[in-house]
Every structure is written in C-alpha cells, then in structure tokens.
Amino acid sequence: MDNLNTHTIGALYEVFQPAEARGIAKKLEIHYTPKHANWLNMVESELSVLVRQCLNRRIPNLETLEKEVSIWERDRNINQVCVNWRFRRSDARVKLSKIYPTTQN
C-alpha cells in the first residue's frame, strides 16, 4: 500500500460503522511502501499485469484465488519476466521541467 492519506485504517472508519470498520481492519495485513521509489511504479505495473492476466474474472473463493495467483507467479518466475524501466532522469527533466531546477553550466 502506498502512503496516500486515504490508505489508512482510519479511512475505514470514515466510510463504515465502527464495528464493521474494525472487522475489515482485522482482515487486512498492510505493508507500506516507501513514498518515493521507482520500484513502487514497477510493482503497480506488475499488479496491473496480474489483474489483466489472472484476476479479471469472478473468482469463487480464497482457495481458488491463492491457487491461480500461485500458478501465475510461478510462470512469471520460470520465464524470468522482469520490468524494463526506461524512464530516466533525463526524461524526467524534460517531462517534469516545471518542477526540476535548471542547472547552470
């Protein structure tokens, strides 16, 4: 989970009654990620692939879900699928020029 301000247990209490929010919160295992990391974008991309290739349908139960994701993960690892991160600092300086300082030579 990223560190967006809505991604907290407290956000559940804003939407659900306290007893229901507490029940949902007990089922969650939250792993926070660093706020600034290229790898976070890679993870989000990989999760998007997982959804498109494996989870884009109704899955009847947790056992089936775990089995399907395990098979998908094994295949990705066997095929050594990796992310080819191509967005470089120089690209960022062009695309995000309004927030990057200019350098004096």
C-alpha positions as CSV (number, residue, x, y, z in Angstrom):
1,M,0.0,0.0,0.0
2,D,1.3,3.4,-0.8
3,N,1.2,6.2,1.7
4,L,-1.7,8.1,0.2
5,N,-3.6,9.8,3.1
6,T,-6.8,7.7,2.3
7,H,-4.8,4.5,2.6
8,T,-5.1,4.1,6.4
9,I,-7.2,2.1,8.8
10,G,-8.7,5.4,9.9
11,A,-10.2,5.8,6.4
12,L,-12.3,2.7,7.0
13,Y,-13.9,4.4,10.0
14,E,-14.9,7.4,7.8
15,V,-16.9,5.0,5.5
16,F,-18.2,2.2,7.7
17,Q,-19.7,2.0,11.1
18,P,-17.1,1.3,13.8
19,A,-17.9,-2.4,14.3
20,E,-17.7,-3.0,10.6
21,A,-14.6,-0.9,10.1
22,R,-12.9,-2.9,12.9
23,G,-13.9,-6.2,11.3
24,I,-12.5,-5.2,8.0
25,A,-9.3,-3.8,9.6
26,K,-8.7,-7.1,11.3
27,K,-8.7,-8.9,8.0
28,L,-6.1,-6.6,6.4
29,E,-2.4,-7.1,6.5
30,I,-1.0,-3.8,5.4
31,H,2.6,-3.3,4.1
32,Y,3.5,0.3,3.5
33,T,5.9,1.2,0.7
34,P,8.4,4.0,0.6
35,K,6.9,7.3,-0.6
36,H,9.5,7.9,-3.3
37,A,10.6,4.8,-5.2
38,N,10.8,3.8,-8.9
39,W,10.2,0.3,-7.7
40,L,6.8,1.3,-6.5
41,N,5.8,2.1,-10.1
42,M,7.2,-1.3,-11.1
43,V,5.1,-3.0,-8.5
44,E,2.0,-1.2,-9.6
45,S,2.7,-2.2,-13.2
46,E,3.2,-5.8,-12.2
47,L,0.0,-5.8,-10.2
48,S,-1.8,-4.4,-13.2
49,V,-0.5,-7.3,-15.3
50,L,-1.6,-9.8,-12.6
51,V,-5.1,-8.3,-12.8
52,R,-5.3,-8.4,-16.6
53,Q,-3.8,-11.9,-16.9
54,C,-5.2,-13.7,-13.9
55,L,-7.8,-11.8,-11.9
56,N,-10.0,-10.1,-14.4
57,R,-12.9,-12.5,-13.8
58,R,-15.0,-13.6,-10.9
59,I,-13.1,-16.0,-8.6
60,P,-15.4,-18.1,-6.4
61,N,-13.3,-18.5,-3.2
62,L,-10.0,-17.8,-1.5
63,E,-8.6,-21.2,-2.3
64,T,-9.0,-20.7,-6.0
65,L,-7.6,-17.2,-5.8
66,E,-4.5,-18.5,-4.0
67,K,-4.0,-21.3,-6.5
68,E,-4.5,-19.0,-9.5
69,V,-2.1,-16.4,-8.2
70,S,0.5,-19.0,-7.3
71,I,0.4,-20.5,-10.8
72,W,0.7,-17.0,-12.3
73,E,3.6,-16.2,-10.1
74,R,5.4,-19.5,-10.8
75,D,5.1,-18.9,-14.5
76,R,6.4,-15.4,-14.3
77,N,9.4,-16.6,-12.3
78,I,10.1,-19.5,-14.6
79,N,10.0,-17.2,-17.6
80,Q,12.1,-14.7,-15.6
81,V,9.8,-11.8,-16.6
82,C,11.3,-8.5,-15.4
83,V,10.5,-4.9,-15.7
84,N,12.5,-2.8,-18.2
85,W,12.4,0.6,-16.5
86,R,13.0,3.1,-19.3
87,F,12.1,6.4,-17.6
88,R,15.4,8.0,-16.9
89,R,16.4,11.2,-15.1
90,S,17.0,13.0,-18.4
91,D,13.4,12.1,-19.4
92,A,12.1,13.3,-16.1
93,R,13.9,16.7,-16.6
94,V,12.1,17.1,-19.9
95,K,8.7,15.9,-18.8
96,L,8.8,17.5,-15.4
97,S,10.7,20.6,-16.3
98,K,8.4,22.9,-14.3
99,I,9.5,21.2,-11.0
100,Y,13.1,20.4,-11.8
101,P,15.6,23.2,-11.2
102,T,17.7,24.2,-14.2
103,T,21.4,23.7,-13.9
104,Q,23.9,26.4,-14.7
105,N,27.0,25.4,-16.7
